[in-house]
């Protein structure tokens, strides 16, 4: 009795595992790079008896326990040097963070040529 051999069929398949890996890496990259926008309610700034009204065209730099935010976006400290020097800068410093973090931001702004820097406070409650 003669058995026939099953012919080897050339079945081609596309392995999509590397494609899925790349898609997940891109997804993670974009999620981390976009970050979450800062809500100003998350920054608990100190209270003060006196103060001026805020400048409308100012750039806000928020320093909180969760990081540094420039105009509500997560930013590395190196971005402070790239801010335009002709605009006012208002620093919103959370009152719960260590003082040296605020000084580090102030030093970075001063060394990059910024002269009009203010610290934001909220009115003192009676």
TAZI-V829987 format. One record per pair of residues at least 12 apart in sequence whose C-alpha atoms are under 8 Angstrom apart, sorted by sequence separation. I is the first residue (numbers start at 1). J is the second residue. D is the distance in whole Angstrom. If there is no record, write none. Layout:
BEGIN
[[I & J & D] [I & J & D]]
END
This chain:
BEGIN
[[59 & 71 & 6] [60 & 72 & 8] [43 & 62 & 7] [43 & 63 & 8] [43 & 64 & 6] [80 & 105 & 8] [91 & 117 & 7] [93 & 119 & 7] [81 & 108 & 7] [89 & 116 & 6] [90 & 117 & 6] [91 & 118 & 6] [92 & 119 & 6] [93 & 120 & 7] [59 & 87 & 7] [61 & 89 & 7] [63 & 91 & 7] [77 & 105 & 8] [80 & 108 & 7] [81 & 109 & 6] [85 & 113 & 6] [86 & 114 & 8] [88 & 116 & 5] [89 & 117 & 5] [90 & 118 & 5] [91 & 119 & 5] [92 & 120 & 5] [58 & 87 & 6] [59 & 88 & 6] [60 & 89 & 6] [61 & 90 & 6] [62 & 91 & 6] [63 & 92 & 6] [64 & 93 & 6] [65 & 94 & 8] [80 & 109 & 6] [85 & 114 & 5] [87 & 116 & 7] [88 & 117 & 6] [89 & 118 & 6] [90 & 119 & 6] [91 & 120 & 6] [92 & 121 & 8] [57 & 87 & 7] [58 & 88 & 5] [59 & 89 & 5] [60 & 90 & 5] [61 & 91 & 5] [62 & 92 & 4] [63 & 93 & 5] [64 & 94 & 5] [82 & 112 & 8] [85 & 115 & 8] [88 & 118 & 8] [90 & 120 & 6] [38 & 69 & 7] [57 & 88 & 7] [58 & 89 & 5] [59 & 90 & 6] [60 & 91 & 6] [61 & 92 & 6] [62 & 93 & 6] [63 & 94 & 6] [65 & 96 & 8] [77 & 108 & 8] [81 & 112 & 5] [40 & 72 & 8] [58 & 90 & 6] [60 & 92 & 7] [62 & 94 & 8] [64 & 96 & 8] [65 & 97 & 6] [80 & 112 & 8] [39 & 72 & 7] [55 & 88 & 7] [64 & 97 & 6] [38 & 72 & 5] [37 & 72 & 5] [38 & 73 & 6] [37 & 73 & 5] [38 & 74 & 7] [36 & 73 & 7] [37 & 74 & 7] [35 & 73 & 7] [36 & 74 & 7] [63 & 101 & 8] [35 & 74 & 6] [63 & 102 & 7] [34 & 74 & 8] [45 & 92 & 6] [46 & 93 & 8] [45 & 93 & 6] [46 & 94 & 7] [43 & 92 & 7] [44 & 93 & 8] [45 & 94 & 5] [46 & 95 & 6] [43 & 93 & 7] [44 & 94 & 5] [45 & 95 & 5] [43 & 94 & 5] [44 & 95 & 6] [44 & 96 & 8] [51 & 121 & 8] [51 & 123 & 8] [48 & 121 & 6] [50 & 123 & 7] [47 & 121 & 5] [48 & 122 & 6] [49 & 123 & 6] [45 & 120 & 7] [46 & 121 & 5] [47 & 122 & 5] [48 & 123 & 5] [49 & 124 & 5] [45 & 121 & 6] [46 & 122 & 6] [47 & 123 & 6] [48 & 124 & 5] [45 & 122 & 7] [47 & 124 & 5] [47 & 125 & 8]]
END
